[in-house]
């Protein structure tokens, strides 16, 4: 039986007027599609501004629905972004670069979870059809993509606390979506000291070459597909939070029997590599948006008399002096292997008295005993 403790803080709101922020973004030009690259660069610039201002990533939807006219984005009136102007734009053979000035008015009530970067780990993605990797000899592309996404997510410390890359096969995904998956997730959580686990499956890398007798074989580059499914798990709760498919394709600028070097700048600068990076940008945005307002959960890693230590700390937004109320629950599997839980309210309160990078110490500020709290119990900030 696994018990969990829930730490609850009071929700607060702030009222603030609109502020102008300057930001920049860039995007690869894939298959000469400059307009799509421009849209992605604009979206990346807005995302950077929202992260800096503390706004909600979901406000990017306004950009998707807006209309850009003479370098000014016409937006609907509802939302955090009140105005947007492109102040500079450049383009070279590979990328579009955009600098913007954006007027952001954060909502009067921000989601509580946005102040706490979430602990997560990225696992090695799976290549579902290895035979499709024969053209180009890209059999290790799943490992390279996992590593690339891991490095991208680490660039968002305002909303994410990326702790580990698990570079070995894991039993996750649709094939292992059964009653035993919670055991796998909790083991990964212990190994990585993280709450959230990212996993992916590459479903399609196919490319079809024309016959050598065809003139198009020598004059054009065949399109190559890239289909990816990304799974987001809450490992401490032992459940899947979401899964999403991403699809793209781009010219494969290699001959049929050429080997592509996945570690070379050339591969990632060519259209197919740029298409993959563009998909990973979308994955990054979606993960940040899904996690932004969730309240993080921690493990109790030490219990001493009237104090406990949790595995969330400074990098997760925990601050010394915070006062937390507490409740706890017991999680268990029933006779059918289904996860169940029951919650009880703890009448005491706890203060954060010491904060480290990835842990914090909490002390009771009343006379209620901590007799029910044990190592590996769960603590949720709420």
Buried (B, 14 or more C-beta within 10 A) or exposed (E): EBBBBBBBBEEEEEEEEBBEBBBBBBBBBBBEBEEBBBBBBBBBBBBBBBBEBBBBBBBBBBBEEBEBEEEEBEBEEEBBBBBBBBEEBEBEEBBBBBBBBBBBBBBEEBBBBBBBBBBBBBBBBBBBEEEBBEBBBBBEBBBBBBBBBBEBBBEBEBBBBBBBBBEEEBBBBEEEEEEEBBEBBBEBBEEBBBBBBBBBBBBBBBBEBBEEEEEEBEEEBBBBBBBBBBBBBBBBBBEBBEBBEBEBBBBBBBEBEEEBEBEEEEBBBBBBBBBBBBBBBBBBBBBBBBBBBBBBBBBBBEBEEBBBBBBBBBBBBBEEEBEBBBBBBBBEBEEEEEBEEEEEEBEBBBBBBEBBEBBBBBBBBEEBEBEEBBEEBBBBBB
